[in-house]
Amino acid sequence: MLAPTPASPESAGMSKAALDRVDAHLKQRYIDSGRFPGTQLLVYRRGKVVHSAVQGFADLERKAPVKDDTIFRIYSMTKPITSVAFMMLVEEGRVALDEPVHKYIPEWKNLGVFQAGTAPAFLARPPSRPMLIVDLLRHTSGLTYGFQQRSNVDAAYREMKIGEVVKAGTLQSMIEDLAGIPLEFSPGEAWNYSVSTDVIGYLVGKISGQSFEQFLKERIFDPLGMSDTDFFVPAEKAHRFAACYSADPKGGMTFHATDRKGGLTLQDDPATSSFLSPPSFVSGGGGLCSTVADYLTFCRALLGGGELGGIRLLGPKTLALMTSNHLPGGCDLPAMSRSLFSEATYNGIGFGLGFSVTMNPAQTLIPGSAGEYSWGGAATTSFWIDPAEELIAIFMTQVLPSSAYPIRRELRTMVYSAITDSNLS
């Protein structure tokens, strides 16, 4: 794959001093204070890498520094990749967004909406309309995540370990288990962060006729040269795999942590991690590990209208559809969300087919552009793509949960502040 050109920030209309300030902020506020073990930040603008910095440790216990090729658990940054894979099948005419999900998952035909009760004795009513494929892509399906800890429905998910970070079962067993649990709401009535994208991964396999992981490898990773992106880290790359930590905050998402060390608790040791072997549950919602370089390649293909170096994943019109707001009535996330937790919480932000989408930058109270799209992962990784400013930013660390610190807001504010020559002014 055509490697991106490194260049000075000034050559792409950005300020080196302002970008260096981001590194200083990360070091002082997060690394030196023991909140993050280490970080990697990459900023790409107008076709060039204008900032690339690693700081701190990938593994505190072994004092292994973060390097350019460190492999991270990207968790929910898997979702955009899964969504792109599915839209490739839509482009081929093999599935449509307005089809009912039960056309492909017949055992879901009579899924009801929760009224009362606990598992397995739920009382449910029929939904006001069937779940559509688009509901899965935009998280309006009525499905949920067990870690929401908000309802009797998500309690049933926890009991059956559906879609968990510590993987259990298979994609097929997840589909079968979900057939016996009611929806939280009628499809299309609300937005709730959920296992919907895991279901999309299942459908990619079912519709394409090959395993989901094989589809990603053959259609996305191999053609683009994303050789470090997979659902597990092979033995020969294990020395590059970062440790994952818990910020152990009071409230919020709770993760089982082991021994505590100065504000960070080791949550997943890279020497014994479940990510060292292929999982039985291949999670399109959160299963991938990757590097900044690989994820940049994926983002560059999106910024290029679905194409990079002669490899086309999608057409530009499909990508425009994916990065439009699909929430009913043109609402933003706060207006539609039932969710205690998501990777985006701001006013003025909608949701497309696999990404959050900025509709109104003024309402977010953060610098940005209309049409910018993004997402993040549970271990505080994040990325955003701003087509108007020809900008990509990717941030990696390994600290659960992503809601522990306002790092995403800070990064957006500081990276946008580094633009000296805006394409929009």
SULURDA-V672265 format. One line per field, one symbol per residue. ss: DSSP state (H for helix, E for strand, C for the rest). phi: phi as a letter, one per 20 degrees, with the letter a starting at -180 (. if undefined). psi: psi as a letter, one per 40 degrees, with the letter a starting at -180 (. if undefined). Layout:
BEGIN
ss->???
phi->???
psi->???
END
This chain:
BEGIN
ss->CCCCEECCHHHHCECHHHHHHHHHHHHHHHHCCCCCCEEEEEEEECCEEEEEEEEEEEECCCCEECCCCCEEECHHHHHHHHHHHHHHHHHCCCCCCCCEHHHCCHHHCCCEEEEEEECCEEEEEECCCCCEHHHHHHCCCCCCCHHHCCCHHHHHHHHCCCCCCCCCCCHHHHHHHHCCCCECCCCCCCECCCCHHHHHHHHHHHHHCCCHHHHHHHHHHHHHCCCCCECCCCHHHHHHECCEEECCCCCCCCCCCCCEECCEEEEECCCCCHHHCCCCCCCCCCCCEECHHHHHHHHHHHHCCCEECCEECCCHHHHHHHCCCCCHHHCCHHHHECCCCCCCCCCCEEECCCCEEECCHHHHCCCCCCCCEEEECCCCCEEEEECCCCEEEEEECCEECCCCCCHHHHHHHHHHHCECCCCCC
phi->.fffefbfgffdmcdffffffffffffffdefenecfabcccccblncedbbbdbmdebffdleffcgdgedfelfffgfffffgffffffemeacfefffffdcgfegdfedgdancfeeedcdfffbffdggfffdmdfnfbcffflcbfffffffgelemegefbmcgffffffffdcfffbfgnebdbfbfgfffgfgfgfffencfgffgfffdcffgemefddaebdfgfdgfeeffdcdflffmmfdcfdefeclncdfdbffecfffecgffeeefeaeedbdfffffgffffffemncblnedebefffffffdefdfgmmfeggfdfeefcbebcefnddcddocecfecgfffmcgrcfnfcaabcgemfabbcdgfelccccccbcceefefceffffffgffffefdcefed
psi->ihiihiiiddeffihdddddddddddddddddeedidiihhhhhhfeihehhhiiaidhddefhihidehhihebeeddddddddddddddeeeiideiideddgdeedfhihhdiiiiegihiiiidiihidddddeffdeiaidedfdiddddddddefhfidhiiaidddddddddehiidihhedihhhaedddddddddddddeiiddddddddddddefgeehieihideedeehiihihefihaahhihibihhfdhhhdhhedeieeeihidhhhedfeiiiiddddddddddddefeihfehhdiidddddddeihehhefiidddehehdhieheiiehahageiihhdgddddfiiaihehiiiiidfeiiiihgddefhhhhhhaghiieedifddddddddddeehdgiee.
END
